[in-house]
Structures are given as structure tokens and as C-alpha cells.
Amino acid sequence: MRPVYEDTDDLREFETEECCSRPIPKGWWILFWGLIIWGIYYIYAYTPAFTGWSQEKELQEELAKDPVIAQRIKAKTEPAPVEEKNPLAGDVKAIALGKELYVKNCAACHGANGEGGIGPSLQDKVWLGTEREITDSEIFKIIAKGTDKGMPPYEAQFDKNAIWSMVSFIRTLQK
């Protein structure tokens, strides 16, 4: 028995029993179930709650493999250091204190007049193996943090003013 349709559309007259009763092709079923299986796998593989995967973790692993790229990225993302001015530049008392501290702590390696010895000369423009102009804040950082070439850090022994005093004295040694 054929269903009775209202005359609301003209498409019903083209439908036949044969058209509506054909099975879905196997290719469509394979695609349908394949996409469902792939979707479940994708959700499982890329949801951090299940696997612990994250973009940040992936990035850190890649940067660990290539330190050159890691250094370039770090240099681009770190904020530029604020150039700190020497508050004691040109102060006669600070230079005298800086000389006193230099003679007690630095002269053994850098020489009494900064000419060098065990440590490098402080009279020229060669700093950490590179000839260049250096700012007071860079000298401050070298004194405070030390270097990987043998100079110990002094930030625990001296306050900021004492280190700035040594920077002022070192500037008087330069030609």
C-alpha cells in the first residue's frame, strides 16, 4: 500500500519505492565509521587531560634539541634591559672608596693600575674578549654577577653603592 501524501510539494511524484529502499553504499559506511574512529583517536591524542600533550611542552622539547634556535627566540622575547646610569659617576669620594675596594679585592688579578695580570686589563676597550665600548651598567653587572671565565661574583659582599664606586674608579683607569 502506498502512503498518501498531501499535495504540498511536487517532488513526491518523482519518488518511487525503489528509490527510498536502496541501501547506503559500502563506501559511505566505511567513510562514516572511519571518520568517527579518527575523531575519537584525535580527541584522545591531542587532549592534554588524556595524554599530557601540550604545545608548550612540544616547544620546550624542540628548543632543547636545538640550543641555537632557543637562544635566538630567548633574545627576541626577553625585554631589553633598562640601562642603569651610574649614580656616583664623577663623585670624588666614590672614586676614592672604589680605589680602596679595588686595591683590596681586584688588584691581585687585574693589577694595581688595571693593567691586567691573571685577569684582563681594565685600561683598554676589550671586554669579555670583544673590543667595544662598554656601559657603566655592564661593568656593574660583571662585578656583581662575575663571569664564566673565572671572575667571582661580588654582589653578596658589596652593596650597590660600593659596586658603583668601583665602576667609577675603573673608569678613571681607562685611557
ZICOR-V247313 format. One record per residue. N is the residue number from 0. RES is the residue in one small letter. D_LAST is the distance of its C-alpha to the last C-alpha in Angstrom with 1 decimal. Layout:
# ZICOR-V247313
n:N res:RES d_last:D_LAST
n:N res:RES d_last:D_LAST
This chain:
# ZICOR-V247313
n:0 res:m d_last:112.0
n:1 res:r d_last:109.5
n:2 res:p d_last:107.5
n:3 res:v d_last:108.4
n:4 res:y d_last:105.6
n:5 res:e d_last:105.5
n:6 res:d d_last:105.1
n:7 res:t d_last:101.6
n:8 res:d d_last:99.8
n:9 res:d d_last:101.0
n:10 res:l d_last:99.0
n:11 res:r d_last:101.4
n:12 res:e d_last:104.0
n:13 res:f d_last:101.6
n:14 res:e d_last:101.1
n:15 res:t d_last:103.3
n:16 res:e d_last:104.0
n:17 res:e d_last:102.5
n:18 res:c d_last:99.2
n:19 res:c d_last:98.5
n:20 res:s d_last:99.6
n:21 res:r d_last:97.4
n:22 res:p d_last:94.9
n:23 res:i d_last:91.1
n:24 res:p d_last:89.9
n:25 res:k d_last:88.3
n:26 res:g d_last:85.1
n:27 res:w d_last:84.6
n:28 res:w d_last:85.3
n:29 res:i d_last:82.7
n:30 res:l d_last:80.1
n:31 res:f d_last:80.9
n:32 res:w d_last:80.7
n:33 res:g d_last:77.7
n:34 res:l d_last:75.7
n:35 res:i d_last:76.8
n:36 res:i d_last:75.7
n:37 res:w d_last:72.4
n:38 res:g d_last:71.7
n:39 res:i d_last:72.4
n:40 res:y d_last:70.1
n:41 res:y d_last:67.3
n:42 res:i d_last:67.6
n:43 res:y d_last:67.5
n:44 res:a d_last:64.6
n:45 res:y d_last:62.3
n:46 res:t d_last:63.1
n:47 res:p d_last:60.6
n:48 res:a d_last:63.3
n:49 res:f d_last:65.1
n:50 res:t d_last:62.5
n:51 res:g d_last:59.2
n:52 res:w d_last:57.7
n:53 res:s d_last:55.1
n:54 res:q d_last:52.7
n:55 res:e d_last:49.8
n:56 res:k d_last:50.8
n:57 res:e d_last:51.2
n:58 res:l d_last:47.7
n:59 res:q d_last:46.2
n:60 res:e d_last:48.1
n:61 res:e d_last:46.9
n:62 res:l d_last:43.3
n:63 res:a d_last:43.6
n:64 res:k d_last:44.9
n:65 res:d d_last:41.9
n:66 res:p d_last:38.5
n:67 res:v d_last:36.7
n:68 res:i d_last:38.9
n:69 res:a d_last:38.5
n:70 res:q d_last:34.7
n:71 res:r d_last:35.0
n:72 res:i d_last:37.6
n:73 res:k d_last:35.6
n:74 res:a d_last:32.5
n:75 res:k d_last:34.8
n:76 res:t d_last:36.7
n:77 res:e d_last:34.0
n:78 res:p d_last:32.9
n:79 res:a d_last:29.4
n:80 res:p d_last:27.3
n:81 res:v d_last:26.8
n:82 res:e d_last:23.2
n:83 res:e d_last:22.9
n:84 res:k d_last:20.7
n:85 res:n d_last:19.0
n:86 res:p d_last:21.7
n:87 res:l d_last:19.7
n:88 res:a d_last:16.5
n:89 res:g d_last:15.7
n:90 res:d d_last:18.7
n:91 res:v d_last:18.4
n:92 res:k d_last:21.1
n:93 res:a d_last:19.6
n:94 res:i d_last:16.2
n:95 res:a d_last:18.4
n:96 res:l d_last:20.5
n:97 res:g d_last:17.7
n:98 res:k d_last:16.5
n:99 res:e d_last:20.2
n:100 res:l d_last:20.7
n:101 res:y d_last:17.6
n:102 res:v d_last:18.9
n:103 res:k d_last:22.4
n:104 res:n d_last:21.9
n:105 res:c d_last:18.6
n:106 res:a d_last:17.7
n:107 res:a d_last:20.6
n:108 res:c d_last:19.3
n:109 res:h d_last:15.5
n:110 res:g d_last:15.3
n:111 res:a d_last:15.1
n:112 res:n d_last:11.4
n:113 res:g d_last:10.8
n:114 res:e d_last:11.0
n:115 res:g d_last:13.9
n:116 res:g d_last:17.6
n:117 res:i d_last:20.3
n:118 res:g d_last:18.0
n:119 res:p d_last:15.0
n:120 res:s d_last:11.4
n:121 res:l d_last:9.5
n:122 res:q d_last:6.0
n:123 res:d d_last:6.8
n:124 res:k d_last:8.9
n:125 res:v d_last:12.1
n:126 res:w d_last:14.2
n:127 res:l d_last:17.8
n:128 res:g d_last:18.0
n:129 res:t d_last:17.0
n:130 res:e d_last:14.0
n:131 res:r d_last:13.7
n:132 res:e d_last:12.3
n:133 res:i d_last:13.5
n:134 res:t d_last:15.2
n:135 res:d d_last:15.5
n:136 res:s d_last:19.0
n:137 res:e d_last:18.2
n:138 res:i d_last:16.1
n:139 res:f d_last:19.0
n:140 res:k d_last:21.4
n:141 res:i d_last:19.8
n:142 res:i d_last:20.0
n:143 res:a d_last:23.5
n:144 res:k d_last:25.1
n:145 res:g d_last:23.4
n:146 res:t d_last:23.4
n:147 res:d d_last:26.1
n:148 res:k d_last:24.1
n:149 res:g d_last:24.8
n:150 res:m d_last:22.7
n:151 res:p d_last:25.3
n:152 res:p d_last:25.6
n:153 res:y d_last:25.1
n:154 res:e d_last:26.9
n:155 res:a d_last:30.1
n:156 res:q d_last:28.5
n:157 res:f d_last:26.4
n:158 res:d d_last:27.3
n:159 res:k d_last:25.2
n:160 res:n d_last:23.9
n:161 res:a d_last:22.8
n:162 res:i d_last:20.8
n:163 res:w d_last:19.3
n:164 res:s d_last:18.4
n:165 res:m d_last:16.5
n:166 res:v d_last:14.7
n:167 res:s d_last:13.8
n:168 res:f d_last:12.6
n:169 res:i d_last:10.5
n:170 res:r d_last:8.7
n:171 res:t d_last:8.0
n:172 res:l d_last:6.5
n:173 res:q d_last:3.8
n:174 res:k d_last:0.0
